[in-house]
């Protein structure tokens, strides 16, 4: 398995993993599937904003992907990102998520990100445990803020402080 930046050749695999999560899990709180054209727009938007989109590849296929983007759209949050990691169903438990997390955290650190936030459905114990293994701490739960499959969903927040800066840079700047 190798981790690299995503490009147009990976869009079908990314869309397939995304759609599987939409249809069969509460990892993504959307109810509509996407196609490669939709993911092309998403990839272009992410990269234009300076955010990474990483893919995990086996010999032939995309087996997972990860990205981060703005946590909130206000200047004061510019040093914080929210990330996502998704692994193809038949590859879960094989280290793909761990490899993507490691690469994504490394990318965030070298890009000057101060805090990485995870928003995880409270019942997704596997994802929560993975985050804990990387040093994420629990930051709270907001109950019944989502709905899918005919039930309310609770959202757990976890965070990882990536550096030990005592204070942020004084000027508003693009840290990505």
Secondary structure, DSSP 8 states (H G I E B T S, - for coil): -EEEE--GGGHHHHHHHHHHHHHH-SSS---S---HHHHHHHHHHHHHTT--EEEEE-SSSEEEEEEEEESSSSGGGTTEEEEEEEE-GGGTTTTHHHHHHHHHHHHHHHTT--EEEEEEETT-HHHHHHHHHTT-EEEEEEEEEEEETTEEEEEEEEEEE----SS--SS-----
